[in-house]
Amino acid sequence: MEEAKGLVKHIVLAKFQDDVTPEKIEELINAFANLVNLIPPMKSFHWGKDVSVENLHQGFTHVFESTFESTEAIAEYLAHPAHVEFGNLLLSNLDKILVIDYKPTS
């Protein structure tokens, strides 16, 4: 298996607090998706809800995937004021979060 040249996936697993409304969750997801328009190193964004029948989600309900050209691009994204502002808002609505960055292999 070969590691992709430079390409890095940024994966966020999230569990929203029980009192966060579906409307608020939708608002947060839309704001997350909009970061791709505000932060040039962020190349793509996808998200979804857990649909597994294995029941191994450990309470995580949503997954968010962003693509970057390098680990340096992720560092730039993390420091960007739009990400910092959004991250603080997102974190204030979560019970728990797990973040993993990886280089896909082929």
N, C-alpha and C positions, 0 to 999 in steps of 0.2 A: 504494500500500500504506500502511496506517495502522499505526502502532506501538500496541500494546496499552497502555491506560491503566494505568500502574503495574506491571502484572504482569511478573515477571522469572523466567526459568528459569535454574537453576544446574546446569550440566552438568559432570560429573566423568568423565574417561576414566582407566582404571586398568589397569596390568599388575602382577599379583601376582608376588612372587618365586617362583622355580621350586620352592623347598622348602616353600612354604606349602601345607598339605594342603587338599583339597576341604572337609573338615569345618571347618577354620579359616576358609576363605573364606566358607562358609555362616554361621558365627558372626559374622563381620564384617559381612556383608550384613544379617543380622537386627538387629545393633546399629545400623547405619546407618538402616535402616527405622524403628527404634524412636525415633529422634531426632524424628520428626514428633509423637510423643506427649509429648516432653519440652520442645520448643522451640516456643512458640506461633506465631512468625512463619513457621515452616515449614508450608506448607499441604498439600503432597502430596509423595510420593516414589515413583519408579518406577525399575526397573533391568532390565538384560538383558545377555546375552553377545553378543559379535560373531558374526554369522551371514553376513556378507557374502561373496560369491563373488569380489569384486574383488581381494581380498588387498591392500588399501591401509590396513590397520589400524595399521601401523607398530609392531606388537607389543602394542597395547592390546587387552585381552580383555574388559573389562567397562565398561558405561556406567551412570551413576547420574544421575537427573534429579530435582531438587527444584523446587518452585514456591513463589514468594514474592510478596507484594503490592507490593513496592517494593525499590529498591536499599538503602534504609535498613533494611528488614527483613532483607536478607542480611547487612548489617553487624552487626545485632543477633544474628543466628544465629551468625556467625563468632566473635563475642566470648563467646557463651554457654559456661559451664563444661562442659556436656555435650558440646558440639561440640569444644571444645578437647581434652578427654580422648579422645574418639573419634578425632579427627583425628590425634593423636599415635600412637594404636594402629594406625590404618589405615596411616599413612605408614611405620611400622616394618615393615610387611608388603609394601610395594610396591617394584617396580623403578623404575616411573615413573608420573607422574600429569600430567594436563592438565586445567585448570579454565577454563571459559568461562561467563560470565553474559551473558544477552541478553534483550532485550524482544521477544517475538514480534510479528510483523506479520500483518495479515490482508489 
